[in-house]
């Protein structure tokens, strides 16, 4: 079974080595054929990242070239990539103040232009620096911002696997082994899903160290040796030194000093080659313990002097002052940023409050205006209603007056009609009455003549006058009946009405 796994790892890591070599060659060809300055900056930064694992001097030189060209061309994104590459290189060399200063500068630039990729690289490198300095909670704080924030959507899945592995490593340093193992397995599974033949040495080495922490020494040896083979095949001197450090410490723990010295010396040489001071401290301290155990005090003293000088260059007073000053400056900058944000927030709140107040007053004004308009409309309506009522009353009065006038006119018409009728009736009655009156007067005169003739004894004249009186009486009777008939007709007509 172990032989099968060894063959499988050899096949996988051979393909990884070929892949990385091909990638470096491909970038070199692109760099040679690229005519654009911006393209050259990005390619130089990528090539610097690849060289970081086996040639720190070349990596540093490439990053500085990329930075210089980016500044000359004022290419901000290229400058951010170059700064991140340079900061990562400083961090691997144990130049922590320089690394923090450079990467924090790139982080500020990334935030100012919204460069999510640059932001992810900066946060990751700062987290690793704090992890190397033993500030593991700060490391988790910075790295988690990649996992939990919007930055996550801008990075590749393979980069995300590295972020998960960095978090697992920080939790291992904090002795939270369950979380550490969870994150490392998550990173391993994601990497295998993306590319079954390309699992980074970094993840294998960290899985091995977790197995060692859990006292699974056989599994730890398996992972360390697999990591070492992969690192040698890919010329990854950085992870080669790390795996040899792990193997030396594990053999020291297993009471196998010869094997421990063998791997510790090779780790020392590998870490010296890439100038990885942090890992060089580990291999040097291990060699001191091994030579002390063997009572080889000359070699122990030699490495002790080297360790003291190395510690002074990494954690000496000057470096400590630089870190302190950098921390103070960063705190001051964060305070100023927070103050500006607070002021901006307060200003925004004030503007919001004033805007809300303005909107409130505008609404009040509109409501007041609408209310005034309604009041005016109501007043106008009431006025129109009053005018309508007044006009109605006037119309009713006028109507009553018209009715009265009409009644008067009707009465007048009636009276006029009655007058005409009365005049007609009077005229009709007047005629027979005139005949009656005339014949009565004639009869009165005839009676006087009759008396005179009778006294005179003129009988014929008396008889003739008497005959005339008789005829007149008949005529009076006739016209009287005529007037009576007219009156009866009027009475009959009145009853019928």
Secondary structure, DSSP 8 states (H G I E B T S, - for coil): -HHHHHHHHHHHHHHHHHHHHHHHHHHHHHHHH---HHHHHHHHHHHHHHHTTT-HHHHHHHHHHHHHHHHHTT-HHHHHHHHHHHHHHHHHTT-HHHHHHHHHHHHHHHHHHT-HHHHHHHHHHHHHHHHHTT-HHHHHHHHHHHHHSGGGGGS-HHHHHHHHHHHHHHHHHTT-HHHHHHHHHHHHHHHHHH-TT---HHHHHHHHHHHHHTT-HHHHHHHHHHHHHHHHHTT-HHHHHHHHHHHHHHHHHTT-HHHHHHHHHHHHHHHHHTT-HHHHHHHHHHHHHHHHHTT-HHHHHHHHHHHHHHHHHHHSHHHHHHHHHHHHHHHHHHHHHHHHHHHHHHHHHHHHHHHHHHHHHHHHHHHHHHHHHHHHHHHHHHHHHHHHHHHHHHHHHHHHHHHHHHHHHHHHHHHHHHHHHHHHHHHHHHHHHHHHHHHHHHHHHHHHHHHHHHHHT-HHHHHHHHHHHHHHHHHHHHHHHHHHHHHHHHHHHHHH-
